[in-house]
Amino acid sequence: MSICLEKQKIRCGMISRTARHIAIDENSGKMAIVRKSRSSETHDYIEFYNILSSWLAIPELTVCPENGSIEHLLFVDNGELMSSHANGSVCFIDPHNIERIKRIQISASTIWAACKHTENTIAMISHSSVLYFFDVSTKMIISSISLGVESRLFDVSSNGTIVAIGSIDGVIIAGDGKVQQTLKLDRLNRRDPTIAWSVLFVKPSLLACGDSRGTVTFWNPIDGSLIQSISCLQSHILAMVSTDNSTLNIAGVDPRITELRETRNGNYEIVNRRTGPARDVRSMAVYENIIFAAGEDFDVYTCKSGCQKLMFHQQKNLHVASDIVVSAGENYLDVMWKQSGEDEPSEGSVILQQHYEMIHLAKIFTPKKRIITCWAASPYGNLIAIGTCHDVTIYKISPMVKKINRKVVKTATLDVCATSLSITKNLRFYVAKSDFEVLEFDLETENGKELKSIISQADCGSVSRMVSSPCGNYICVLTTRSQIFSINTETGESRLLKVDLPIDMTINSTSAFVLSTITPNDSNNQQDTKKIFHEVNLSNGLIKRSACSNQLRMLPSSPKSLIPGQPIYLIGIDSNKIMTASYDGHWSILDVESGTVVSAQDGPLKANKKQRENEDTRLLVNGMRLREEVEQNGDGMSPSKRTRRNSFKNEIPPFQSMNSRIVQLEVTGDEIPKTAGFKIKKFGMQ
């Protein structure tokens, strides 16, 4: 038997999203991104990612404070994330527990920006031109300074003693309970004001300001003297960050990330320009001297020696289940079903497959169009569960039913705020909530009766991903603290699997298969030989065997691959076969019993679908579909055996699984950027 390769193009709403603000906690390696909701009825929301590998972002939690528009993000010393809002309040969010959100009203007007002032104090500015000093430990306002009724404030920075606030035509310096001085900025012409969009203390005695002219000015904040002025960009400078060696990086409407470094004579000069983003860069952050930039582009860019896109682990946004493919948006799921076309015989015994396209079956919105925090589909695709910050809704999918209103039916609503969901083949439903608590529900009863609490442990972090064994006697969970636990669902006993930097996992009845990743500290030689795939015993948590990317035969499919040969996905085909896939679409299949690995070069028919010119395939995600297992009856519930003709390329086929297909999803966004790419003015252009 051989495995056929299907290529299908899927639109995913989670791809086409801009990043309004980003913030990074260097202690925990977590990145928070503010997403602006497409619907005016819903609130802005925050996504947490694990970026410990620095080249791959692993999604952990999605949190919607339900507090309107989010204007700024800031990680405080105790690991909490503080978000400021347009209604004048701030929210403190625990990255390990989405139910632990504390809202505090600060002002009657918008809180535009905030920064760290002292060890436990935050400085924040409001639309009413007031500078507030807020104590993080007591969650109370210590003091405030009025900055003038005609001041429009944009950014704030502190050196621990004084605070600099960017405003129109100048920078306000405040400290000791009063405004000390205002640093004036020149105008290009009399009518257009110069806006100090961003301010930053590069050193305690050196203040940098990026303005609407594309100019960076350096000031002495003590005596207010202008040290240097550099014309850096061709348009507004919206974001500035400084690395450990006091190197200043700027970007904005002109999206070139420009690096300024201090020379021997004490002046700053432009030493590097990194091109990557095509549209406005609105926010930047630093992690381990690597710059992360985001804005109107649908991608986040990382900059160190060069500039490239940060890869996102999309396993939570796409799911292949039998003849059903589901993709997620911010408050809806798109359900695709059924291929058009059949295999056609050719000369000899070779069966050539046609190119299959998915038919859109339904778009399922959440109740009141709330933001999706987690979702799951059953292995056969007949059940879908969607979780929000209020509840979990269960839907039954019956594509063969003739009545349109019966193809998708809501069967139950569970009053639980979930972080992760899992549905087994025998319809056992597991829900993870709060700080590491897993519940089991019965989907066959009306409104989903809660059967029992599997486990409840404190201070282990929330469950960000959960997989279950075929019969449901074991589940494996990945937490926000980058730990994996195997849990016996009958006894509630849990064991920590000692694997570094896990990013994905699958499970059979006896073992968990965990995929970890490389770090920037690994040399080029170590990247191919480092053990990243582990088989772990579920009962005792011990590693049975491990493999590197070379042993998994994860060869790069293109010399232009960003991270060649590094798998980032695991898909369980059956109890003995596991599929690994890379970001650029390369895949291989591991036979657990024999220990053999088969890749795409070993014989399955390759689809010869030609890519259209100028067609940008943003992401390739692979999935496995076992076609002999399922042919849904009219109710879409009961699986039955299905026979298909075999596809051979060689006389001795390398694959032994019956009638299987590789489903290669070409994933693209469902929207195009609304902001046009910035065009750099050439010499002589006006």
Disulfide bonds with the S-S distance in Angstrom:
none
